[in-house]
Amino acid sequence: MHEDNAVAARRLFAALGKLSLGFYPTPFHKLERISEEYGVNLYIKREDFSGTTLFGGNKIRKLEYLLKEARDTGCDTVFTYGATQSNHAMETATAARRCGMKPVLFLGAIVEPKAGDVRANLLLDAILGAEIHILPSLGRSTKDTMAANKELFAARIAELAAQGHKVYDIPIGGSTARGAVGFAEAYVEIMEQARAMGIRPDYLCTTTGSGGTLAGLAAGRALLKDTTTKLRGYQVGKKDPATYGQGIVRLADSVLELLGSETRLAEGAFSITPDYVGPGYEKPYKEANDDIRYLARTEGIFTDPVYSGKAFHGMMSEIRNGTIPKGSTVVFLHTGGATALFSEADIIGDLGELR
């Protein structure tokens, strides 16, 4: 990483502006036991320590930029969308409360919550006093569930407007250009930390769902003119391979445009693998759960079965099969979300078994 590129990137972030909602830089440290066992130099970036609560995660970086725009445009209410156990929805509700705004959540019930047994992120949403609307998924994806209910959202916005409120509308995952800037900044932060430790990552591995995290990281890589670190995304849900990667490229280029940079993504800026999704989004499977246990039992670190657990499994599979070669310096981005370990049985799978 050339230091001048990092300085120039930070000027662009500062010019756009954000709120201070998280605790940065987040910790960055080596996983000594796994590194020794597999002959790699494996580091972890702890976005699960982002704040603003014990239940934080990577979305706080996006919300620092999004809620600044909400505040600057006079909004007092924040809408967002996701599954019932959405980390993004919970973190949005948390950040909105910290900013004095009312959170309104529309949540698709991929796994139907049980009355009288509200768990994990949905429990936190309730404690935060978010206005919660549970929408039946009817076998659809969260994206399709939300697309089918647009009239409901518009009607609620109109009701609030009639009462004198102004709504800031955040899409699933906060995956807009402004939100993804948070992860362009995260890329710069990671490389600054790596440089201070005297290392240069060969791989940066992360989960990818709505695409904002991966797009932001790719934009940060472009800002630093980094051509040596391979950026790898592991899908957590089924996507259309013909359009998914292209959408992330467009979003990354929109991040760069918003920042006022003339740089655009080069060919091969990142790679995506769908090989570790398993049965689908919020659907666990044995091999991924085995690696969730492995990380906990070797390094004492918890990941969730929806996002980071599947990505960690994907990365470890590639270390084991040689796709990521021995001797490589690898950074795993822990995106948070371990609250999902306390969610419904259909989400955690066999992790609840005593063994």
C-alpha positions as CSV (number, residue, x, y, z in Angstrom):
1,M,0.0,0.0,0.0
2,H,1.4,3.4,-1.0
3,E,0.9,5.8,1.9
4,D,0.0,8.7,-0.4
5,N,-3.0,6.7,-1.8
6,A,-4.3,6.1,1.7
7,V,-4.0,9.8,2.6
8,A,-5.8,10.8,-0.6
9,A,-8.6,8.2,0.0
10,R,-9.1,9.5,3.5
11,R,-9.5,13.1,2.2
12,L,-12.3,11.8,-0.1
13,F,-14.1,10.1,2.9
14,A,-13.8,13.3,5.0
15,A,-15.2,15.4,2.2
16,L,-18.3,13.3,2.0
17,G,-18.8,13.3,5.7
18,K,-20.2,10.8,8.3
19,L,-21.5,10.5,11.8
20,S,-19.4,8.8,14.5
21,L,-21.4,5.7,15.5
22,G,-18.9,2.9,15.8
23,F,-15.6,2.2,17.5
24,Y,-12.8,2.4,15.0
25,P,-10.4,1.1,14.1
26,T,-11.7,-2.4,15.0
27,P,-9.2,-5.0,16.2
28,F,-7.0,-6.8,13.8
29,H,-5.0,-9.8,15.0
30,K,-3.5,-13.1,14.0
31,L,-5.2,-16.5,14.5
32,E,-2.1,-18.2,15.8
33,R,-3.4,-21.7,16.3
34,I,-5.1,-22.0,12.9
35,S,-2.1,-20.4,11.2
36,E,0.2,-23.0,12.6
37,E,-2.1,-25.9,11.8
38,Y,-2.5,-25.0,8.2
39,G,0.7,-23.3,7.3
40,V,-0.8,-19.9,6.4
41,N,-0.6,-16.5,8.1
42,L,-4.3,-16.0,9.0
43,Y,-5.5,-12.7,10.4
44,I,-9.0,-11.6,11.5
45,K,-10.6,-8.2,11.2
46,R,-13.1,-7.9,14.0
47,E,-16.1,-6.0,12.6
48,D,-18.1,-7.8,15.3
49,F,-16.5,-5.2,17.6
50,S,-17.8,-2.2,15.6
51,G,-20.3,-1.1,18.3
52,T,-22.5,0.7,19.2
53,T,-23.6,-2.2,21.4
54,L,-22.3,-5.7,22.2
55,F,-24.4,-6.9,19.3
56,G,-22.7,-4.8,16.6
57,G,-21.4,-5.7,13.2
58,N,-20.3,-4.4,9.9
59,K,-23.4,-2.4,9.0
60,I,-22.5,0.4,11.4
61,R,-19.9,1.5,8.9
62,K,-22.6,2.0,6.3
63,L,-24.9,3.7,8.7
64,E,-22.4,6.3,9.7
65,Y,-22.7,7.7,6.1
66,L,-26.4,6.9,5.6
67,L,-27.7,8.5,8.8
68,K,-25.6,11.6,8.2
69,E,-27.6,12.2,5.0
70,A,-30.8,11.4,7.0
71,R,-30.0,14.0,9.6
72,D,-28.8,16.6,7.0
73,T,-32.1,16.2,5.1
74,G,-34.2,16.7,8.2
75,C,-35.5,13.1,8.5
76,D,-36.8,11.9,11.9
77,T,-37.8,8.4,10.9
78,V,-35.8,5.6,9.3
79,F,-37.3,2.7,7.2
80,T,-35.4,-0.4,6.4
81,Y,-36.0,-4.0,5.3
82,G,-34.6,-7.5,5.8
83,A,-35.4,-11.0,7.2
84,T,-36.7,-11.3,10.7
85,Q,-33.2,-12.0,12.1
86,S,-31.6,-9.3,9.9
87,N,-28.4,-7.9,11.4
88,H,-28.8,-4.9,9.2
89,A,-32.3,-4.2,10.5
90,M,-31.2,-4.5,14.1
91,E,-28.1,-2.3,13.6
92,T,-30.2,0.3,11.8
93,A,-32.7,0.4,14.7
94,T,-29.8,0.8,17.1
95,A,-28.1,3.6,15.1
96,A,-31.4,5.4,14.5
97,R,-32.2,5.4,18.3
98,R,-28.7,6.8,19.0
99,C,-29.4,9.6,16.4
100,G,-32.9,10.4,17.9
101,M,-34.8,8.9,15.0
102,K,-37.6,6.4,15.0
103,P,-36.8,3.0,13.3
104,V,-39.5,1.3,11.2
105,L,-38.6,-2.3,10.1
106,F,-40.3,-4.4,7.5
107,L,-39.1,-8.0,8.0
108,G,-39.7,-11.0,5.9
109,A,-40.4,-14.2,7.8
110,I,-38.2,-16.8,6.0
111,V,-38.2,-18.5,9.4
112,E,-41.5,-17.7,11.1
113,P,-41.0,-16.3,14.6
114,K,-43.1,-17.9,17.4
115,A,-45.4,-15.8,19.5
116,G,-44.1,-15.6,23.1
117,D,-40.6,-16.8,22.0
118,V,-39.1,-13.8,20.3
119,R,-35.3,-14.3,19.9
120,A,-32.0,-12.8,19.0
121,N,-32.1,-9.8,16.6
122,L,-35.9,-9.7,16.6
123,L,-35.8,-9.5,20.4
124,L,-33.3,-6.6,20.2
125,D,-35.6,-4.8,17.7
126,A,-38.5,-5.1,20.2
127,I,-36.3,-3.8,23.1
128,L,-35.3,-0.9,20.9
129,G,-39.0,0.0,20.4
130,A,-38.8,-0.3,16.6
131,E,-42.1,-0.3,14.7
132,I,-42.0,-3.8,13.4
133,H,-44.0,-5.3,10.5
134,I,-43.6,-9.0,9.9
135,L,-44.4,-10.0,6.3
136,P,-45.0,-13.6,5.2
137,S,-42.4,-14.7,2.7
138,L,-44.6,-17.4,1.1
139,G,-41.4,-19.2,-0.1
140,R,-40.0,-16.0,-1.6
141,S,-36.6,-14.5,-1.0
142,T,-36.4,-11.4,1.2
143,K,-35.8,-9.2,-1.9
144,D,-38.9,-10.6,-3.6
145,T,-41.0,-10.3,-0.4
146,M,-40.2,-6.7,-0.2
147,A,-40.9,-6.1,-3.9
148,A,-44.3,-7.6,-3.4
149,N,-45.1,-5.1,-0.6
150,K,-44.0,-1.8,-2.0
151,E,-47.5,-0.4,-1.8
152,L,-47.6,-1.1,2.0
153,F,-44.3,0.8,2.5
154,A,-45.5,3.8,0.4
155,A,-48.8,3.9,2.3
156,R,-46.9,4.0,5.7
157,I,-44.6,6.7,4.5
158,A,-47.7,8.8,3.4
159,E,-49.3,8.3,6.8
160,L,-46.2,9.5,8.6
161,A,-45.8,12.4,6.2
162,A,-49.4,13.4,7.0
163,Q,-48.4,13.4,10.7
164,G,-45.4,15.7,10.0
165,H,-42.7,13.1,9.8
166,K,-40.0,12.7,7.2
167,V,-38.7,9.2,6.3
168,Y,-35.2,8.2,5.2
169,D,-35.6,5.0,3.3
170,I,-32.6,2.5,3.5
171,P,-32.8,-0.6,1.2
172,I,-31.9,-4.1,2.2
173,G,-28.4,-4.3,3.7
174,G,-27.9,-0.5,3.3
175,S,-26.3,-1.4,0.0
176,T,-26.3,2.0,-1.7
177,A,-23.3,3.9,-3.0
178,R,-23.3,6.1,0.1
179,G,-23.6,3.1,2.5
180,A,-20.9,1.1,0.7
181,V,-18.4,4.0,1.2
182,G,-18.1,2.7,4.7
183,F,-16.4,-0.4,3.4
184,A,-14.1,1.5,1.1
185,E,-13.0,3.2,4.2
186,A,-12.7,-0.2,6.0
187,Y,-10.4,-1.5,3.2
188,V,-8.1,1.4,3.8
189,E,-8.2,0.8,7.5
190,I,-7.3,-2.9,7.1
191,M,-4.3,-2.1,4.9
192,E,-3.1,0.6,7.3
193,Q,-3.2,-1.9,10.1
194,A,-1.5,-4.5,8.0
195,R,1.2,-2.1,7.1
196,A,1.8,-1.2,10.7
197,M,2.2,-4.9,11.5
198,G,4.7,-5.3,8.7
199,I,2.5,-7.6,6.6
200,R,1.0,-7.5,3.1
201,P,-2.2,-9.6,2.6
202,D,-2.4,-11.9,-0.3
203,Y,-6.1,-12.5,0.3
204,L,-9.0,-10.6,1.9
205,C,-12.0,-12.9,2.4
206,T,-15.5,-11.8,3.3
207,T,-19.1,-12.8,3.2
208,T,-21.4,-11.3,0.5
209,G,-25.1,-11.0,0.5
210,S,-26.8,-7.8,-0.7
211,G,-23.3,-6.9,-2.1
212,G,-22.6,-3.6,-0.3
213,T,-19.7,-4.8,1.8
214,L,-17.9,-6.5,-1.2
215,A,-18.6,-3.5,-3.4
216,G,-17.2,-1.1,-0.8
217,L,-14.1,-3.2,-0.3
218,A,-13.5,-3.3,-4.0
219,A,-13.8,0.4,-4.3
220,G,-11.3,0.8,-1.4
221,R,-8.9,-1.5,-3.2
222,A,-9.2,0.6,-6.3
223,L,-8.6,3.8,-4.4
224,L,-5.4,2.3,-3.0
225,K,-4.4,1.1,-6.5
226,D,-3.9,-2.3,-4.8
227,T,-3.2,-5.0,-7.4
228,T,-1.7,-7.6,-5.1
229,T,-4.4,-8.4,-2.6
230,K,-7.0,-10.8,-4.0
231,L,-10.5,-9.9,-2.7
232,R,-12.7,-13.0,-2.3
233,G,-16.5,-13.0,-1.5
234,Y,-18.4,-16.0,-0.3
235,Q,-22.1,-15.9,-1.1
236,V,-24.6,-16.6,1.7
237,G,-27.7,-16.8,-0.4
238,K,-28.5,-18.0,-3.9
239,K,-28.1,-15.3,-6.6
240,D,-28.4,-15.0,-10.4
241,P,-24.8,-15.5,-11.5
242,A,-25.5,-13.6,-14.7
243,T,-26.2,-10.4,-12.8
244,Y,-24.9,-10.6,-9.3
245,G,-21.3,-9.8,-9.9
246,Q,-22.1,-7.1,-12.4
247,G,-24.3,-5.4,-9.9
248,I,-21.5,-5.3,-7.4
249,V,-19.1,-3.8,-10.0
250,R,-21.7,-1.1,-10.8
251,L,-22.2,-0.4,-7.1
252,A,-18.4,-0.2,-6.5
253,D,-18.1,2.3,-9.4
254,S,-20.9,4.3,-8.0
255,V,-19.0,4.5,-4.7
256,L,-16.0,5.9,-6.5
257,E,-18.1,8.3,-8.5
258,L,-19.8,9.6,-5.3
259,L,-16.4,10.2,-3.7
260,G,-15.3,12.2,-6.7
261,S,-12.7,9.8,-7.8
262,E,-11.9,9.2,-11.4
263,T,-10.7,5.7,-10.7
264,R,-13.0,2.8,-11.7
265,L,-12.8,-1.0,-11.0
266,A,-10.3,-2.9,-13.1
267,E,-11.1,-6.3,-14.5
268,G,-10.9,-9.0,-11.9
269,A,-11.1,-6.7,-8.9
270,F,-12.8,-9.4,-6.9
271,S,-14.0,-13.0,-7.1
272,I,-17.2,-14.5,-5.8
273,T,-18.0,-18.1,-5.1
274,P,-21.5,-19.6,-4.6
275,D,-20.1,-22.9,-3.5
276,Y,-20.7,-22.5,0.2
277,V,-24.3,-21.2,0.3
278,G,-25.7,-24.6,1.3
279,P,-29.5,-25.0,1.1
280,G,-30.0,-21.2,1.0
281,Y,-30.1,-18.0,3.0
282,E,-30.7,-18.5,6.7
283,K,-30.5,-22.3,6.1
284,P,-27.6,-24.0,7.9
285,Y,-25.7,-27.1,6.9
286,K,-23.3,-29.5,8.7
287,E,-20.0,-28.6,7.1
288,A,-20.4,-24.8,7.7
289,N,-21.5,-25.5,11.3
290,D,-18.5,-27.8,11.8
291,D,-16.2,-24.8,11.0
292,I,-18.2,-22.5,13.3
293,R,-17.4,-25.0,16.0
294,Y,-13.8,-25.3,14.8
295,L,-13.1,-21.5,15.1
296,A,-14.7,-21.4,18.5
297,R,-12.7,-24.4,19.8
298,T,-9.4,-23.3,18.4
299,E,-9.5,-19.5,18.8
300,G,-12.5,-18.8,21.1
301,I,-14.3,-16.7,18.5
302,F,-17.9,-17.1,17.5
303,T,-19.4,-16.6,14.1
304,D,-23.0,-16.9,13.0
305,P,-24.6,-19.6,10.8
306,V,-26.1,-17.0,8.3
307,Y,-23.2,-14.8,7.3
308,S,-19.6,-15.0,8.7
309,G,-19.9,-18.7,9.6
310,K,-20.5,-19.7,5.9
311,A,-17.8,-17.3,4.7
312,F,-15.3,-18.7,7.2
313,H,-16.2,-22.2,6.1
314,G,-15.6,-21.2,2.5
315,M,-12.2,-19.7,3.2
316,M,-11.1,-22.7,5.3
317,S,-12.2,-25.1,2.6
318,E,-10.1,-23.2,0.1
319,I,-7.1,-23.2,2.5
320,R,-7.6,-27.0,2.9
321,N,-7.9,-27.7,-0.8
322,G,-5.0,-25.4,-1.8
323,T,-7.0,-22.8,-3.7
324,I,-5.5,-20.5,-1.1
325,P,-1.9,-21.8,-1.0
326,K,0.3,-22.6,2.0
327,G,2.4,-19.6,3.1
328,S,-0.3,-17.1,2.1
329,T,-1.1,-14.1,4.2
330,V,-4.9,-14.1,4.6
331,V,-7.3,-11.7,6.3
332,F,-10.8,-12.9,7.2
333,L,-13.3,-10.1,7.7
334,H,-15.6,-11.0,10.6
335,T,-18.8,-9.1,9.8
336,G,-20.5,-9.7,13.1
337,G,-24.0,-11.2,13.6
338,A,-23.2,-13.8,16.2
339,T,-26.6,-12.9,17.8
340,A,-28.0,-15.3,15.3
341,L,-26.6,-18.2,17.4
342,F,-29.5,-17.4,19.7
343,S,-32.2,-17.5,17.0
344,E,-34.7,-20.1,16.0
345,A,-33.7,-23.8,15.6
346,D,-34.2,-23.7,11.9
347,I,-31.4,-21.1,11.6
348,I,-28.8,-22.6,13.9
349,G,-29.3,-26.3,12.8
350,D,-27.1,-28.8,14.7
351,L,-25.2,-26.1,16.6
352,G,-27.6,-26.6,19.5
353,E,-26.6,-30.3,19.9
354,L,-24.5,-31.1,23.0
355,R,-21.4,-33.0,21.8
